[in-house]
Structures are given as C-alpha cells and as structure tokens.
Amino acid sequence: MSSLADDGRMRVPTLRDVFEARTVIDRYLPRTPLIHSPVLSEKLGCELYLKCENLQPVGAFKLRGGINLLHHLAPEVRARGVVASSTGNHGQSIAYAAKLFGVRAIVYMPEHANVIKVESMRRLGAEIEFHGDDFDACRIESERRAKVDNLYYIHSANESRLIEGVATYTLETLEEVPGLDVIIVPIGAGSGACGAIIAGKGINPNLQVIGVQAAGAPVVHDSWAQRKLLSYDSQDTFAEGLATRVAFELPSRILWEGIDDIVLVSDAEMRSAIVTMLASHRVLAEAAGAAALAAARNLAGTLRGKKVAVVVSGGNLTLESLRAALDEERAW
C-alpha cells in the first residue's frame, strides 16, 4: 500500500500548506457563498453567517480535500487506483476527484447508505461496495482491500492533504469577514474542524473554533475531553456525516491542541435546524450540515454580539429525512 510519502500523510499541516492547497482548489472549484443572515442574527443575538459548502458539486466541503489529495498523488500511485470508506460525503469527494484525474476509485459504504450519495458516486464512475452497518465496518474492510490489491487507501481523517484542502473554506470565510470571532464546524472524523484551526487560528489566533458532534455519536468529543483515543461499539444518530464511533490520531492531535470547544447536539435539534435554514434562507442541509446552526442556537448566550460563521456541510438530504424533519420539528 503506497502513500504520499508514507510517513508524510500523518504530518500536521501548516498555514502555508493551506495557501498552497488553495492554488490547487481554485483551479477546479469556485468559492462557495457566505450568506449573512439578518433573520437568524436577530434570533440569536449575533452577526450570523452561513458558509454554504452544501453548494459544492457533491454538497460538502470534503470535496476540497479529495481534489487536493489526488492532485498530489504520484502518477504510478494513481495508475493503481484508490479505495476509501465513507457514509457518503468523503466517498463523493474521492469519486469526484478520481474522475477529474482519471483514477479508478472504489468506495466501501454501509449497507443502508444514503441513496443520494450512492447514486452520485456511481454517476461519477466510482465502484461501490456495500459492507456492514456503519462507517467503521467499511473502514476495516477497505483497509484490507487496499493491502490485497495494492491500492492507495484514503483515510477520511489521517491524511494531511485532505485537511489542507478542506481548510481552504476557512480562508475564504476570513477574507470575507476579517473580524470573524467564532467559526462553528460539524465533526465526523474531524478534518473540517482541523482545517478551521490551522487556517483560522493561523491567521487570527483569537478566533474561536467550535466543533459539533451528534449526541448519539460523541467519540471525538469524549476523546477530546479525556485526552485519549476512544473507540465505541456503536453510535445512534440519523446524521450519517457525523456517525463515527472511533477517534483517529491525526485529527485528535490537532483538535486537542487547538479546538476551543466541542459541543453535542441531538437529532431533534438538527432536524429543527434543517427546517429553520430551509424556512429562513431556502438553504437545504442534511443533518451534518445543520449541526453547526443547531449548536449556535444552544450557544446563543455566549455568542451574543459576536460575528459567527456556521459551516453548512453537506446538502445531501433524502426526501425521507426531509419529510421526517418537517413532520417532527418547526422552524425557530
């Protein structure tokens, strides 16, 4: 199994690395909108901005990382192909980037994966393999496949190039709102929050970076609180982008050093945030994409008077999940 530089993939990226990644990302992706929300600002008592990564071609910020990583793969590694495990958004990013660079991509997904994400990857030309009930079962199987077939295994978090790429959304945000006080980021494995720490605090050390996990899948939160890598036997959330049960080394190293807080939100709170964004701005987010806004509501007292950006990633909401949100929750 090859790597970028086998020991280099676990390197903690620098701000310079992020600026270099942007020279790659800008060739392939336009900036995503940063929407100032007067209505949500009034409700929460802060100046609130929505960073709409749900409007990426695959509906999530992870695309930035996938493009940056495959851009840097050596030609002989690309020729052998890549394999990844995903509940959907990481897999879509790899499928999109693989098509862009002409690379064979295999993605392992849980047996009951989001159908929107499955079909998206198939249209992009990825080979889909279903395995097990959740992300971590897929991860173990895809790691095995990489060794057997000599493929490049793309870990969803322990990859420096992924973190460098996703960090570019924070550069865009700070360029539009230089006086930003707080950025709130959803955490599955943690690459997005790590990118916000490296880029955000690298530019403004006083920027607060707050991560958000699902209350039913709190392994990154708990690992950060206890300062040790944890692994749970199960998770329980409808937010597939947040449904992890193992904490990983590279993002944990960065989060433990630089995150200001990690908060937990319930599935009901995420559903309410989905409905609120749809009602107030016609912005459609899946549960992971709505998690940061749900956290902002819970933290409203401490955010009062500040300039706050919430990262909306991703946007791949199934009709069934939308119906459930509309049936069960109201906009606030």
N, C-alpha and C positions, 0 to 999 in steps of 0.2 A: 504494500500500500504506500503510495507516494504522497508527498506533501509539498507545500510551497517551499519549505526549506526544513523539513521535518521538525526541527525544534522551534522554528520561527512562527509557526501557526499559533503558539501559545504566548507570544510576545504581547505585552501591554502596549497598545498603540499610543502615539503622541499626537499633539495638536498638528504638528507638521504632517504627519501621516494622513490626517483627516483632510487637510488642504490639498494634499496630493491626490487623495481619493476623489475629491470634487472635480479635479481636472478630467478624471475618467467619467464620473457620473454625468457631468454636464454635456458630454458628447452624445449621450443616449436618452436622457430624461429631462423634461422641463421642470422648473420649480413648481412645487405644489402651493396652492393658495394658503395664505394665513388670513383668516377671517376675523375681524374684530366684531364682537357680538354685543351690541348695546343692550339687548333684552336680557341676556344671561349675565352681563356685567351688573345690571341693575338688580337682578335677583340675588346675586352672590356678593355684591358689595365690593367688587374688584374690577379691574380692567381685564376682561377675559378675551382671549384669542384662541381660535381653533386652527391647529395646524393640520390641514386636510390631506394626510397621507392615504386616506381611503380613496383618493382620486388618482393614485398611481395606476399604471396599466393593470396590475394584478391586485390593486386595492390595499396595499400595505407597504410600510417603509422598508421591509426586508428586501425588496427588490434592489435597493441601493447596494446592499451588501453582496447580493448574488452577482450583480454585474461587476463590482469591484474585484471580487474573488476570482471569477472566471477570466476576467481580463488579465490577471497576473499569473494564471496557471501556465506552466511551460507547455510548448506545443506537443511534446511527447506524452505529457500527462493528459491533456485534452483528448489526444487520439485514443487513449484507453477508455475514456468515459468517466462519469461521476455518478455517485449514489448518495442519496440523502434520506432522512426520515423526517416526517412532518405531519402535523394535523391539517396543514393546508398552505399557510402563507409563506413559510420558509420553502416549502416544496415548489410553490408557484414561482418564487423568486429564482430558484435554481433552474426550473423548466424554462422560464423566460430568457434567462441569461444563456442557458445552454443552446437554445435556438438561435440567439443572437450571434454566438461564436461558433456554431456548427458542432456542438459537442453532444454525444449520447448522454442522456440523463435517465436514471432510474430513481423513482421516489417510492418509498415504503410509507403507507398510510394505514391508520386504524380501519378496521372492517366497517365501521359505521361513520365514515368521514363525511364532512360537509360536501354535498354533491356539486355545489357551485365550484368549489375548489378542485374537486376531482376532474370535472369536465374542462375547466380552464387548463389544467396541466396536460390533459390529453390533447386538447387543441394545439397546445404549444409543442407537442411532439414527445413529451416525456412518457416513459414506460411506467405504469402504475402497478405496484404490488401491494395487496392488502394483507395485513398481518396483525393479529392481536387486537386488544381492546383500546389501547391508548398509545400515545407518542413514545413512551419509553420502551414498550414492547417492540415497536417498529425500529427504534434506535438500535437495540441489541441485534436485531435481525439484519439491518442494513450494514452494521459494522462487520458482521460475519460475511455478508455478501461481498463487501469490499475486499476482504482478505482472500476469499476464494477466487474471485475473478480479477484481482489486481486492478480495482477501480479506485479512484480518488474519493474517499469518504468525506463529505462536507458536513461536519458537525454544526448544529444550529447555533452554538454559542462559543465553543472552544476554537474559534477561528478569528485571528486578528483582522484579516481582510474584511470579514463581514462587519465587524464593529466599526472599522474605519469608514466603510461605505455608509452604514446607517447613520453614523454621526453627522453626515452632511446635512440632514434635515435641521439639526440644531444650528449649524452655521447660517442657513437660510433664515431661520427664525430670529436669530440675534441681529442679523443685518437689517431686518425689517423693524424690529423693536429693540434698539440698542440698550434701552433702560429696563429690559425684562428682569423681573425679580424672581419668578418661580417658573419652572417647567415641570409638568406632571406627565409621566410616561408609563404606559402599560408594561408589565413584566410577565413574559412567559419563561424563557430561559434567561433573558436579561440583556441581550445585545443592544436594544434600543436605549435602555437606561444607561448602559455603559458608554454608549456614544454620546449621550447628553452630558455625562460627567466630563468626558475627555474634551469635547468641543466646547461645552458651555462654561465649565469652570476654568478651562484653559484660556478662554477669552475674558471671562469675568469671574474671579474667584468667589465673589459674593453671591453668585447665582445659586438659588436653592434648586436642587434636583430631587423630586419626589417620585418614587416608584409606586405602582399599584398592582396588587395581585388579587386574584379571586379568593374569597374566604374559604372556599372549598378546595383550593389548591395552593396552600401557603408555604410551600417548601423553600422558596427563595427568601421570603420574609422571615421565616423561622431560622433559616441558616444564618442570615444577616444578624438577627437578634442574638443568636447563641454563638456566633463566630465559629461555626464548624459546618462542614458539608453534610447535609442530611439527605436521606432517601426514604420516601414513604411508599407503602404498598398500594395506595390508591389515592384518587382525587375525585372530587364531586362538584363539577361546575358545567354549565352549558356553554361556557366561553372557551371554545376549543383552542383559541390562541393563547390562553392562559393555563391550559390544563396540563401542567407539568408536575411531576412528583419526585424529581431528582434535581439537586442543585449541582452546578458544574463549576469546575475550578477557575477558569479564566474570568468569566463574568463575576464570580464571587470575589475574586481578588480585587477587582476594580470597584465593585459595589461596597465592599466592606471598608474600603479606603475613602470613597468619595460620595456615597449617597447620603442625603440629609435625612431621609425618612422613607420607609416603605409602609404603605397602608393597605388594609384589606377592605374589599367591597363585596357585598352579597350579590347573588344572581338577580334578586329583585331590584337592587339599586342600579345594576347595569341595565336591566330592562327599562327602568324608568328613565335613565339617561338616553337610551336609544330613542324612546318616544319624544323626549324633550328636544333632542337635536333635530329630529325629523320635523317636529311642530314649529320650532323656532327658526330654523335655517334651511329646511329641506335637505339636510345632510344625513345620509343613510350610513349608519355604522353597525358593524357586528358587535357582539358583546365586548370583545377585547378593545375595539375601537371606541366604545362608550365608557370604558372603565375609568379613564382619566377624568372625564367630566363627572362621573359618579363620585370620585374621590374629591374633586373640587367642591362639590356640594357639601360633603361631610366635613371638609376643612374650611368652610366659608368664614368662620370666625377668625382663624389665623391668617387668612388671605386678604382680609378686608383692607382696601386702599392700595393693594399691590397690583403690578402688571403681571398677569399669569397666562401662560400658554399651556393648553392641554393638547396632547398628541392624539389625533383621531386615526387609529390604525388597528384593524383594517375595516374594509367596507363590504365584506362578502357575507351578507346576511341572507339566510334562506327564508323563503316565504313562510315556512312553518314557524321559524323563530320570530319573524316579524309579527305574525298573527298572535302568537303567544304574548309578545310584549304589548301589543295593542289591546288584547283581551284582559291582561292582568294588571297593567300599570297605566298611570296617567302622567302627562307632562307636568312638570313643576314650574 
